[in-house]
């Protein structure tokens, strides 16, 4: 009877599992380091757009409040730094509110928000005025 021969396989040319895992971890770290500033910049951009939209809604509300106040004969003091101009035509009061855009406390040059509103001139129609 013959004895069977034992065959052994060598793993010398094959990378170990640990070496593959370590190189993939390094690659993931580099990818994260590259993408993180882009994510932060995108988040800052979205927050800035949301802030500008909020400021625009506030300017519209101030124009409406100023028009209402002028229509009943009272003065309106804006809550924020907004320039308000009021004009009257027969039967109507027109207001325009303007304000510079501020992002993170910094006023952006060249970016101005404007809103206008019109209200019926109740004072001019003989409605009683409020003190």
Number of C-alpha atoms within 10 A of each C-alpha: 3 4 5 6 6 5 6 6 5 7 8 7 6 7 9 10 8 9 10 10 11 11 11 12 12 11 12 12 11 11 11 11 11 11 10 11 11 11 11 11 11 12 12 12 12 12 14 15 13 13 15 18 14 11 19 20 12 18 26 19 17 27 28 21 18 28 30 23 18 25 25 22 18 15 13 15 13 16 8 11 11 19 15 21 14 16 12 16 10 9 13 18 24 22 22 22 22 20 20 20 19 16 15 8 7 9 13 11 9 8 12 13 19 17 19 20 19 20 20 19 23 18 18 18 13 9 12 11 12 9 7
